[in-house]
Amino acid sequence: MSALTVGSLFSGIGGLDLAVESFFDAQTAWHCEWDDEPSKVLASRWPGVPNYRDVRTVNWDTVEPVDIMCGGFPCQDVSLAGRRAGMKEGTRSGLWSEFARAIDIVRPSVVVIENVRGLLSADAGSNVEPCPWCMGDGADEYHLRALDAVLADLSDLGFDAEWTGLRAADVGAPHGRFRFFLLAYARDFRYERPWPARDRGTRPADGDSRGDRDLALFPTPMVGSSNPAAHGQISGDFRKRMDEALAHVALLPTPQVADASGGHASRSGDRSDELLLPGIARERAASVDWGQYEAAVRIWESITRPAPAPTLPDGKNGNHRLAAVFPEWMMGYPAGWVTDILNRNPAIKACGNGVVPQQAFAALTILWARVLAFLAVAA
């Protein structure tokens, strides 16, 4: 059978696409990314693959059908760092309705969704009948959570779903960055090749022709000892091992979009301007004294590649400022994936909005095993 194909919405710089391609041994048929700067990265890394840009204006009846559709619809309005406006009409996160419209028309077999933790609790903007499981401000007012709305729409479209949450640190990255992942599959889905088996490995197949897209991946959690029906949970044994391993590891602050402009907002003490590592950065990475972050940096280096210097003296009057290559490395991208194409500010912004491919791959490993276990596929 021919290779599986992927359609990507809200593609950004392709981090989720890399994971989906690698996990399913698939090829991306098209993107849909409206922002000019990330679109330059997509055009360079996926030459010849069309980008339909604005998801609101696409005529999905004319788009090439795909086996898998993936995307992380805008999270600003459900993020704990955002306005928490929810998924109401008129919000950017309300663009989920456009994602659902695309699914309805294109009819993929599998859908992969990435988003922030806030999707679990943000207001979807719809009143529902009183129930003990819904959130509400009073006895007579209850609201759907954002995740409830997504699951309800997927169910109406004929899909069942599994979901989980992982920190980037759970796959060895030097920062926390919890993300929610959902894998939906059509109710008439039937397993056959070339869909991967349950024992899918932790890295792309040997001889992968994608060259520099190969992902060096941390060993991923095993689902065999966990309850496949326990949505939102990863293997307890794996979580315990990672918590023990990280107990004495100081993690770097996760890159934030504000790093591109220097506008930093404190959030639970996690200030991304600490990435500047004042007083210890040097022009050559080999001479950096990482201080309390030494262990976290070395773990990620062993999984990906040597860490670049976190700052460069290219600021005003030769002052050090955050180097775009550093968040690019922190997010698990190949060297130059973004920085060979974009200038500093848009590159840092793109990385801050990006997906850690290794983290997404690990989530797919967990979720796909659950799906096939539910379908009683022993392949």
N, C-alpha and C positions, 0 to 999 in steps of 0.2 A: 504494500500500500504506500501511497505517497506520504510525504512528511505532513505533520499537522501544521496548521496555519493559525496565526495570531492576529487579532485586531486590537489596537491599543488606543484607549481614550484617556484624555488628561495625561498625556505621556510624559511630560517633563523632559528630563534628559535620558529617559529610558532605563532607569534602574529596575523597575518592576518587569519591564520587557526582557531584560537580560536574564532575570531569574526564571521567568516563564519559558523563554526560549530554551534555556539550559535544562530545566527540569523535564520538559516535555519533548526535548529534541525537536523543537518546532521552529518555524520561520515566520517572521513578522510580515504580514501582507500590507498593512497600512497603519498609520498613526492618525491621531486627532489631537493636536496641541496648538492652542491659539497664540501663545506668547512667542514673540519673534526670537528672543535669545535662545531658549531651549530648543526651538525649532531648528536653529543652526546646527546644534549638536546632533539632532536626529538626522538631518540631511547628510551630515558628514559620516555618521556611524552606520546609517542604513541607506546608502546611496541608491537612488532609484525607487525607494519605497514612498508612495504618496502620503502626504500629510493633508488631511481634510480641514485642519485648523479649527474653526468654530463649530463645536458640537451642536449648537442650536440651529445651524443652517444646513446641516448635512441631509441630503436625500438618501436615506439608508437603503431604499429600494434599488439604488444604482451602485451600491458598494459591494465589493467582492465578499461573498460569504466566507466565514472563517470557522474553525473548530473551537477556538478559544477566544474569549474577549476578556481583556484585563484593563484595570485602571484604578487610579486613586482620585475620586472626584474631590473638588476643592474642600479643604478641611477648615478654613478660617473660621467658619461660623459654628463649628462643633468642637474646635480645639479649646483646651483649657487655657491656652495662651491668647485666645481670640475673644471676640465679643459675646460668644455663647448665644448668638441669635438663633441657632438651631437650623433646621432644614425647611424653614417656612418659605413660602413663595416670595421670590425677590432676593433671597440670600444666595451667595455663591455656592454654598453647600447644597442649596436647593436644586443645583444642576444634576443631582442624582436622578431627577425625573427624565433628563435627557439621556442619561446612561440607560435607564430602564426602557426608554423608547427605542434606543438602538438595539438592545437585547431582544425586544419584542419583534423587531423587523428582521434582523440578521439571523436570529435563532442559532446561536452557537451551542455546542454541547456542554461547554464548561465556561464558567465566569469566575475570574479572580479579582478580588477587591482588596485594596489596601487603604487604611485610614488611621486616624489618631484615636487615642483612648476615649476621647469625648464622644465618639459615635455611640458608645455604650450608654450614655446618659443624657445627651443633649435632647432638647425638645424638638420633635418633628413637626410641631405646629398643628396637630390634629386632635380634636377632642374625641374621647372614646367613652363608652359606658363605664360606670364605676367598677373597678376590679381591684383586688388586693395586691396585684403585681404591678400596677401602673403607678407612675408618679403623678402627684397632684398637689395643688395648693390648698385644697379644701375638700369637704365631703362631696361637693357637687361638681368638682372640676378635676378632670383627669386628662392626661396627655400621653400620646404615643412618644416613646423614645425614638431617636433617630434609627437605631438598629432595628427596632420593631417595624418601622416603616419600610426599611430596606428589605427585611425578611418577608414582610407581607406582600410587597410588590413582586419579589422573586417567586413567592408561592403562587401568586395570581398568574405569573408568566409560565408556570409549569416547572419550577426548579425547586429542588431541595438543597440544603446547605449545611456545611460544617464551618466552624470558625475557631480562632484561637488568637492569643496575644503573645508577643515575644519582645524582649528587649534586644537592642543591637548587641549589648554586652553578652547576651546568651549565646551568641555565635562568635564571641571573642573580640568584638569591636571595643574600642577604648572609651565608649560613652554609652549612656543608658538608652535613650530613644525608644521607648515602648511604642509598638505599633500593632494595630488590629488587622488581621487578615481573614478573609472569608473566601471559601471555595464553594461555588454553587454548581450543580450539575442537573441536566435535564432529567425529568422523571422517566423518560424513555431511554435514558443512556444505557448502553450495553457495552461492556468491556470487550475490546479486541485490540490487537496490534494495529497501529503503532502506539497506542496509549501505553504509558509506562506501567510496569508491574509494581506490586507492593514493595518489593525490595529495591526500589530505585536507589542508586548510589548517592553519595554525598558530593559528587562533582560531575561535570560534564563527561560524556563518554570519551574514552581514549580516541585520539585522532579527530577530534571535533574540528571541522573545517573553519570555524569562526575565528580561529587564531587568537588575536589579542582580546577576544571577548571571554576566553576561558576564565572561570572563577575559581580561585583557590578557596575552598570551603572548609570551615570547621566541622568536625564530626557532628552530625545532626541528631536530635533526640530520637529514641526508639519508642514506638507507640505500643509495642506488644504488651507491656506491663501496665498500660493505662486503660481506662474505660473509654472506648470509642464514642460513647454517648455523652461523655462529660465535656460538653461544649465549653470553649474558653480555657481549658486546662491543658498544659503540656505534661509530659511524663513527670510524675512526682520525683522519681529517682534522678532524672536529669536536672530538674530544677534544684534539687538539694545539692547535687554535685557542683552546679554552676554557682549557687549561692556560697558554698564553702570555698570554691576557688576564688571568688570575687570578694570574699569577706574582708580581706586586707589589701585590696587593690583600689587605689584612688582613681576614679574615672574622670576623664576630661569632660568639660561641658559640651553638650551636643551643639554642633554648628547651627546658628540661627540666621534667618534671612537678614536680620538687622546688622549682622557682621559686615555686610557689604557696604553699609553707609556709616557704621560706627554708632548707630542708635540702639543702645542696649537697654532692655527692660528686665529688671530683676524678677525672677520667677522661682519662688521657693528656694532662694539662695543659689540657684543655678544661673550664674551670669556668664554668658558666652564670651564676654570680653576677657575672661580669664584665659582664653585660648592664646592670648598674647604672651602668657607666661613671663611676666615682667622680670627682667634682670637675668634670665637664664638662656634666652634664645641667642643663637649664633647664625652666621650666614651659611655655614655648612652643617648639615644635619648630624654628621659624625661627632661634632663638638658640642652638641646640645646636652646640657645637664637637665634631665627630665624631672629630677626631684621626686616628689610623691607619685608622679604619673609613670615612673620608669616601668613598673611591672605591666601596666595596661598597654603601654606603647609596645613593649617587647612581645606581648601575646599577639597583638594585631600584626606586627611585623612578621612573626613566624607564619602567619596565615596568608598575608597579602604580599607586601614588599617593604623594603626599608622606608622608614618615615622620613619625609622631607622636613626641612627646617620650618618651624611654625611661623616665623616672621621673616621679613626681609626689610632692609633699610631703604625702602623706596618711598617712604612717606615725606611729608614736608620737612625740609631741612635735614633730610637723611634719617629721620626718625623711623624706628621699626614699626611695622604694622602687619596685621595678619596676612599671610601669604595664601593665595587661593589654592595652591597645590596641597596645603595642609588639610583643610576640610574635604578636599577631593579624596585624599588618602583615608581620612577618618571614615568616610562614607563607603569605602570599599571599592572605589572605581579604579580601573587601570590608569596608570600614569598618563596624564594628558587627555584623558577621556573628555574632560570639559575644558581644561586650561589651555589646551592646544588650539581651541576654537574661540573661546570667549575671553574678553578682558576681565580684569580682576573683579570689579564690582558685580557684573552679571554672573560671573562664574561662581562667586561665593553665594550669591542669592540662589542660583540654580542648585547648588549642592545642599543648601539649607532646606530647600523644598523637595529634595530628592528622596529616593528609597535606597536603603542598603541592600544590594542584590543578594548577599549571603544570608541576610536575615529573612528576606522573602523566600529564598530557596528552602531554608530550614522550615518555614511555616508550611510551604507546599508539601514537604516531606511528611509532616505530621498529618495534614489534612487529607492528602491523597490516600494515605494508608487507611484512614478512617472511612473514606468513601468506598474503597474497594472491600474493606472488611464488612461494611454495611451491605454491599452488594454480593457478599460471599464469594468474592473473586480470590482464588488462591494462587493466581499466576505469579 
